[in-house]
Amino acid sequence: MGTDVRDITDTDIRRDLIDSHVALLDALTKPGHWWTSAERVAIAAEARRALDNHELPPWESPSIDEGMIGDDHILSPAAIDAIWRITNHPGTLTSWWHADVVACLPSPHHYVEMAGLVAMQNVVDRFASIVGLQRISLPEPGEGEPSRMVHPEAAVTTHWVPTTPGPGPNVLKAMSIIDCDEPVRDALRNAHYLDRGALLGDLDGGAGVPHGELLVAFVDAVSAGGDILAAERDRLIATLGEVMLVDVAAVVANFYMMTRIADSTGTPRDEGSVVVSEQIRKDIGVNDYVSKRPSPS
């Protein structure tokens, strides 16, 4: 495809996907509750740089690796290191790690807004790489000061981070104190998430998931990247078409956002998901894991 999502004019990329990506750019040009626009753009840029340097292991900090981070960076070393860790190694995050990071930031609220921006930048950049688009250019920062709005009911209860009371899934509650970015999070989530019927309803197949082998191979290739991803992308297009590539890529990219929100905020599983996943967790041996860190491939 070779261009970025804003320049797509055919029907292969849904309009709601394009609009959600542009909405993130617009949000970066405005101050949030706790970070200026310049700092928010810098957070997005660091999430992108982290993705380009994903080989750096979680126990190494980019802020102390010579030549990786300039001395005049607008963000603190603690913020930069956290952005990279959330981007590339969310499964290694712990409550102790979170506490250490928050102690080096001005407030827990700064951390939540930062983590949300990292997660949103990930869904946009991952989608671009999965479908073979150029990344959308980050905007120039805008003016203005953060609102520094503190919700009177915010408290640390179920998550590592302060949340506000209210209904809804725990992963959405994780970002509840940063409601300035809620419209963008909702737009991204709604555009990238498709239920199973919408995604697979038009595919032919028997029992199980239609074209399951092809879809599993494609998802595995997303992690591998490079020529492997390019080959599987071509195979998926040849079999299912470009429209289906976009929908599959959107769903995969959405998980890069939602898992980073969940893992970076200590989001507990919703009670309903514990019950419905009981058998599958038993069948695949998840309950026997001693850590949530990814298994070696």
C-alpha positions in Angstrom: 0.0 0.0 0.0 3.0 2.3 0.6 1.3 5.5 1.9 -0.1 6.5 5.2 -3.7 5.9 6.3 -4.7 9.6 5.7 -4.0 9.3 2.0 -6.1 6.2 1.4 -9.1 7.0 -0.8 -10.3 3.6 -1.9 -12.7 1.3 0.1 -10.1 -1.1 1.4 -9.5 1.0 4.6 -12.7 1.7 6.5 -13.4 5.4 7.1 -13.9 4.8 10.9 -10.3 3.4 11.1 -8.9 6.4 9.3 -10.9 8.9 11.4 -9.8 7.2 14.6 -6.1 7.5 13.7 -6.5 11.1 12.8 -8.4 11.7 16.1 -5.3 10.6 17.9 -3.1 13.1 16.0 -5.6 15.8 16.9 -5.5 14.8 20.6 -1.7 15.1 20.6 -1.9 18.7 19.5 -3.8 19.6 22.7 -2.7 19.5 26.3 -4.1 16.7 28.4 -4.9 16.7 32.1 -1.3 16.4 33.2 1.0 16.7 30.1 1.5 19.5 27.7 1.0 19.0 24.0 4.8 19.0 23.4 5.2 16.3 26.1 2.3 14.3 24.7 3.8 14.3 21.2 7.2 13.3 22.8 5.5 10.4 24.5 4.0 9.2 21.2 7.4 9.6 19.5 9.2 7.6 22.2 6.6 4.8 21.9 7.4 4.7 18.2 11.2 4.7 18.8 10.7 1.9 21.3 8.9 -0.1 18.8 11.8 0.4 16.3 14.2 -0.8 19.0 12.2 -3.8 20.4 15.4 -5.9 20.7 16.3 -4.0 23.8 15.6 -6.4 26.7 13.4 -5.3 29.6 16.2 -5.2 32.1 18.1 -2.5 30.1 17.0 1.1 30.2 17.3 3.3 27.1 17.9 6.3 29.3 21.3 4.9 30.4 22.4 3.4 27.1 24.9 5.8 25.6 23.6 7.6 22.5 20.0 6.4 22.7 18.5 9.4 24.5 19.6 13.0 24.2 20.5 15.0 27.3 18.0 17.7 26.3 15.0 15.4 26.0 11.7 17.0 27.2 10.8 13.8 29.1 12.5 12.5 32.2 14.5 9.3 32.1 11.9 7.6 34.2 9.2 8.5 31.8 11.2 7.4 28.8 12.2 4.1 30.3 8.5 3.4 31.3 7.3 4.2 27.7 9.8 1.7 26.2 9.0 -1.0 28.8 5.2 -0.6 28.3 5.6 -0.7 24.5 7.9 -3.7 24.2 7.6 -5.7 27.4 4.1 -5.2 28.9 4.0 -8.8 30.2 7.0 -8.1 32.5 5.4 -5.2 34.4 4.7 -5.7 38.1 3.2 -3.6 40.9 6.7 -3.0 42.2 7.9 -1.7 38.9 4.9 0.5 38.7 5.5 1.9 42.1 9.1 2.7 41.3 8.1 4.6 38.1 5.3 6.6 39.8 7.8 7.6 42.5 9.9 9.3 39.8 7.0 11.1 38.1 5.1 14.2 39.4 2.0 12.2 40.2 0.2 8.9 39.6 -2.1 10.8 37.2 0.9 11.6 35.0 1.6 7.9 34.7 -2.0 7.0 33.7 -2.1 9.6 31.0 1.3 8.5 29.7 0.4 4.8 29.7 -2.8 5.6 27.8 -1.0 7.6 25.1 1.6 4.8 24.7 -1.2 2.3 24.2 -3.0 4.4 21.7 0.1 5.1 19.7 0.8 1.3 19.6 -2.6 0.5 18.0 -2.0 3.1 15.3 1.6 2.1 14.5 1.0 -1.6 14.7 -2.0 -1.4 12.3 0.2 0.5 9.8 3.0 -2.1 10.0 0.5 -5.1 9.8 -1.2 -3.9 6.6 2.0 -2.5 5.0 1.3 1.3 5.3 3.8 4.0 6.2 3.3 5.3 9.7 1.3 8.4 10.0 3.4 11.5 10.8 3.2 12.9 14.3 1.9 16.5 14.5 3.6 19.6 15.6 2.7 20.4 19.3 0.0 22.9 20.1 -0.2 25.5 22.8 -1.9 25.5 26.2 -1.4 24.2 29.7 -2.7 20.9 31.2 -6.0 21.1 33.1 -4.6 19.2 36.1 -8.0 18.0 36.8 -8.3 15.6 39.7 -11.5 13.6 40.0 -12.8 13.9 43.6 -13.8 10.2 43.7 -10.5 8.8 42.3 -8.9 6.2 44.5 -6.7 3.2 44.2 -9.1 0.2 44.7 -8.9 -2.6 42.2 -6.1 -1.5 40.0 -2.5 -0.2 40.6 -3.7 3.2 39.5 -6.4 5.5 40.7 -9.7 4.9 39.1 -13.2 6.4 39.4 -16.3 4.3 40.4 -18.7 3.2 37.8 -19.8 0.3 35.6 -18.0 -1.2 32.7 -15.1 -3.5 32.1 -12.0 -3.2 34.3 -9.8 -2.4 31.3 -11.9 0.7 30.5 -12.0 1.7 34.1 -8.2 1.7 34.2 -8.1 5.0 32.2 -11.1 6.6 33.9 -9.2 9.5 35.5 -8.0 10.6 32.1 -11.4 11.4 30.5 -9.9 14.0 28.2 -8.6 11.2 26.0 -11.7 9.0 26.4 -13.3 10.0 23.0 -10.1 9.0 21.2 -9.7 5.7 23.1 -13.4 4.9 22.3 -12.9 5.8 18.6 -9.8 3.6 18.3 -11.4 0.7 20.2 -14.7 0.8 18.3 -13.0 1.0 14.9 -10.5 -1.7 15.5 -12.6 -4.2 17.4 -14.9 -6.5 15.5 -16.9 -9.3 17.0 -16.4 -12.8 15.7 -19.5 -12.7 13.6 -18.6 -9.5 11.9 -15.0 -10.6 11.2 -15.7 -14.2 10.1 -19.3 -14.3 9.1 -18.7 -14.1 5.4 -15.9 -16.7 5.3 -16.5 -20.2 4.2 -15.6 -23.0 6.6 -16.8 -26.0 8.6 -16.4 -26.6 12.3 -14.1 -24.3 14.2 -12.7 -21.1 12.8 -12.9 -20.7 9.1 -9.5 -20.4 7.5 -8.1 -20.9 11.0 -4.6 -22.1 9.8 -4.2 -19.0 7.6 -5.3 -16.6 10.4 -3.0 -18.2 13.0 -0.1 -18.1 10.6 -0.8 -14.4 9.9 -1.0 -13.5 13.6 2.3 -15.4 14.2 3.8 -13.5 11.3 2.8 -10.2 12.9 5.1 -10.9 15.8 7.9 -12.0 13.5 7.6 -9.0 11.1 9.8 -8.4 8.1 9.7 -10.8 5.2 7.7 -13.3 7.1 4.9 -10.8 7.7 5.0 -9.7 4.1 4.7 -13.2 2.8 1.8 -14.1 5.1 0.1 -10.7 4.2 0.3 -11.6 0.5 -1.1 -15.1 1.2 -4.0 -13.7 3.2 -4.8 -11.1 0.5 -4.7 -13.8 -2.2 -7.1 -16.0 -0.2 -9.5 -13.6 1.5 -8.9 -10.2 -0.1 -7.6 -6.8 1.1 -10.8 -5.9 2.9 -10.4 -8.9 5.2 -6.7 -8.1 5.7 -7.8 -4.7 7.0 -10.3 -6.2 9.4 -7.9 -8.9 10.7 -5.2 -6.3 11.1 -7.5 -4.0 13.0 -8.4 -6.7 15.5 -4.8 -7.7 16.1 -3.7 -4.1 16.5 -6.5 -3.4 19.0 -5.1 -6.1 21.3 -1.7 -4.3 21.3 -3.6 -1.3 22.7 -5.8 -3.1 25.2 -3.1 -5.4 26.7 -0.8 -2.4 27.2 -3.6 -0.6 29.1 -4.3 -3.7 31.2 -0.7 -4.7 31.9 0.5 -1.2 32.7 -2.3 -0.4 35.2 -2.6 -3.7 37.0 -6.1 -4.3 35.6 -7.8 -7.3 37.2 -9.8 -9.7 35.2 -13.5 -9.1 35.2 -15.5 -11.6 37.2 -17.4 -12.8 34.1 -14.2 -13.5 32.2 -12.8 -15.6 35.1 -15.9 -17.9 34.9 -16.1 -18.2 31.1 -12.4 -18.8 30.6 -12.1 -21.4 33.4 -12.2 -24.4 31.1 -9.9 -23.0 28.3 -7.4 -21.9 30.9 -7.3 -25.5 32.2 -7.1 -27.0 28.8 -4.1 -24.9 27.6 -2.3 -25.0 30.9 -2.3 -21.3 31.7 -3.0 -22.1 35.4 0.3 -23.9 35.6 2.3 -20.9 34.6 4.5 -19.4 37.3 4.7 -16.0 35.6 2.7 -13.9 33.2 5.8 -13.2 31.1 5.7 -14.5 27.5 7.0 -18.0 27.0 10.2 -18.3 24.8 9.3 -18.9 21.2 
